[in-house]
Amino acid sequence: MSVEDRGGPGEHPGGEPPVGIDALLDRVRAGYERIGPGETAAAAAEGALLVDIRYAALREKDGLIPGALVVERNELEWRLDPQGSHRAPQAVSHDLRVVVICNEGYASSLAVASLRRLGLHRATDLAGGFQAWRAAGLPVIL
């Protein structure tokens, strides 16, 4: 890599300056509409795939949303890419409605951005995550 490729002092390789996580979340979320617990339940009833990306300790502690597909965050893109060799059986189309669920609705937003880059243009996330679902009194399997 040449000096020109690395940029000068204060410049970021690739030309884009770094942003903080809050600014990144704002930017990502501006690209799609997040949905709340009631809308998530309705979407699931209409055939949307709910995908729980929380890590095992949180699932064991708080429970699961009935019918949600559990996919660890580090496997998400591999499992939901309809063209991927390691896709989940539910990942049938780029037109699939996917609602990603994390614990509080932060990691899920970043996951949605990644899924949308893969072509899953109907991917969204549950605002407030699993905790919002539970607080809304929606079903949980313990």
Residue pairs with C-beta under 8 A, 6 or more apart in sequence:
5 13
6 13
7 13
7 15
11 17
12 18
19 27
24 110
25 106
25 109
25 110
28 109
28 110
28 112
28 113
29 109
31 113
31 116
32 112
32 116
32 123
32 124
33 124
34 105
34 109
34 124
34 125
34 126
34 127
35 43
35 99
35 124
35 125
35 126
35 127
36 126
36 127
36 128
36 132
36 136
37 126
37 128
37 132
37 133
37 135
37 136
37 138
38 136
40 48
40 50
40 99
40 101
40 126
40 133
41 138
43 50
43 97
43 99
44 50
44 67
44 99
46 97
47 97
48 97
48 98
48 99
49 69
49 90
49 91
49 96
49 97
49 98
49 99
50 65
50 67
50 68
50 69
50 99
50 101
51 68
51 69
51 70
51 71
51 76
51 80
51 98
51 99
51 100
51 101
52 59
52 64
52 65
52 68
52 69
52 70
52 71
52 101
52 130
53 71
53 72
53 73
53 76
53 100
53 101
53 102
53 107
53 108
53 111
54 62
54 101
54 102
54 103
54 129
54 130
55 72
55 73
56 72
58 103
58 130
59 70
62 103
62 130
62 131
62 134
62 140
63 134
63 140
63 141
63 142
64 70
64 140
64 141
65 101
65 130
65 133
65 138
65 139
65 140
65 141
66 139
66 140
66 141
68 101
69 88
69 90
71 79
71 80
71 88
73 102
73 107
73 111
75 86
76 100
76 111
76 114
76 115
77 84
77 114
77 115
77 118
78 84
78 86
78 87
79 86
79 87
79 88
79 91
80 87
80 88
80 91
80 96
80 98
80 115
80 118
80 120
81 87
81 91
81 118
82 91
82 92
82 93
82 94
82 96
82 119
82 120
84 91
90 96
94 118
94 119
94 120
94 121
95 121
95 122
96 120
96 122
97 122
97 123
97 124
98 115
98 120
98 122
98 123
98 124
99 123
99 124
99 125
99 126
100 108
100 111
100 112
100 115
100 123
100 124
100 125
100 126
101 108
101 125
101 126
101 129
101 130
101 133
102 108
102 111
102 125
102 129
102 130
103 129
103 130
103 131
104 128
104 129
104 130
104 131
104 132
105 125
105 126
105 127
105 128
105 129
105 132
106 129
108 125
108 126
108 129
109 125
111 125
112 123
112 124
112 125
115 123
116 123
126 132
126 133
128 135
133 140
134 140
